[in-house]
Amino acid sequence: MNTAIYEGFTQEELKTAFDLVADTRDWKAEIAAMVPGEWVLPVVAAIKFYTATVPEVKLNTATMSYYITSEGYRRGPAGDH
């Protein structure tokens, strides 16, 4: 059992969060997703962990949800260049 922690989250928590926002057909693709406030920290940590990028977070005040974007693994610094 792997008990490693990244930014306060277990690998299982990171996978769950990443699966919410990653493209199901291509996990290396760009990310653009709306999430509720309680998912912001785990999703940001998961994107950093899986893509080696720093996502951008913006609050949509009309819906009080957060729009999170990332260039994704492929276009990020660790990607398939």
N, C-alpha and C positions, 0 to 999 in steps of 0.2 A: 504494500500500500504506500503510495507516494503522498507524503504530508507536506511537501514544499509549499511555501506561501509566497505569492507575488503581490505586492501592494495591498496586503491584507486579505487576499482571496486565495482559496485553494485552487488547484488545477481543475477540479470538478466544477467549482463555481465559475471559473474563467471560461471553461468550455460552454457551460450553460448560457452565459452572457454573450459569448461570441456567436453561438448558434442563433441567437435572437436577431443579429444584425448582418451576419455574413450571407453572401449569395450561396444558396444551397447547391447550385451547379458549379460554382467556381469560387472557392473560399479566398483565392488570391486577388479577386476583383476589388474594385473601389467599393467603399461602404458609404451608404447614405440611408439613415434610419431615424425614425421618430421613436423616442422611448419616454416612459414616465419617469419622474424624478428619482424614484427609488432604484432605477436601473442605471442611472448615469455613471456612478463610480465603478460598478463592476464592468460595465460595457467599455468604458474608457480604459480600464486596466486590461481587459481582455484584448482590445484592439492593439494596445502597446505590446502585449505579450506575444500575440500571434502574428502581427504584421511588422513590428519594429518601427511603427510610425506613431506620431503624436496626433490624435484626432482633434478636430475642431468641434466645439460644442456651442450651440446657440439656443436660447430659450424662445419658444413660440408663445408669446403672452396671450394670444387668443385661445389656445388650447391648453396652456400651462404644461406643455410637453417639450422635450428637448430634441433638437435636430443634431445628430452626430454624423460627421463626415470624416473620411480618411481616404488617402490615395490608394490604400490597400497594400498588401504584401508585394504584389508584382511590380508596382510603380514606386514602392518605398525603397529605402537604402539597402535592405537585405534581399530584394527581389531578384527576379530572373532577368537580369540585364544582359 
